[in-house]
Amino acid sequence: MFIELMPLLKERTLLITVARLDEKLKVNVIPTKAKEGEDPALATPPSYTGSPEELDAELGKHLAGYVDSQVQLGSTLAEAKARWMRRRRRLGKK
């Protein structure tokens, strides 16, 4: 599970909570903002609910998918911002 989180931990702190709901567990992964003005989508907390056995077997895969999507989203947003800034400079706006 922690191997899957390493790419995200390069840029932000994560708070992980676990709660028991009858015979199931609920796991929340709460990312902090990496910097002021960051798009809120990059700090969207995923939540997973399942039996201990299901979470043992599947949580790592789910976290890997979440981390991949967050890294890709961050890259896409950075590219879009860079393009926007280049266009503004070409138009002579600051």
C-alpha positions, 0 to 999 in steps of 0.5 A, a space after each residue: 500500500 505504501 509503495 503505491 502512495 510514494 509518488 503522491 508523497 513527494 509533493 504532499 502529506 497524506 492523512 489516512 484514517 480507518 474506521 470500523 463499520 460493523 464488520 467492514 472497514 472504511 479507509 480515507 486517504 486525505 491529501 493536503 494541499 501542496 501549495 496555495 492556489 492549487 486546484 482543489 481537484 488535486 486534494 480530493 480524498 478517496 474513501 474505500 469501504 470493504 471487509 478487512 480481507 477485501 481491503 488487504 487484497 484490493 486497496 493497493 490496486 485502488 490506491 495505485 489507480 488514484 495516485 496515477 490519476 492524480 499525477 496525470 491530472 497535475 501534469 495536465 493542469 500544469 501543461 494547460 497553465 503553461 500554454 495559457 501563460 505563453 498565449 498571454 505573453 504573445 498577446 502582450 498581457 502580464 
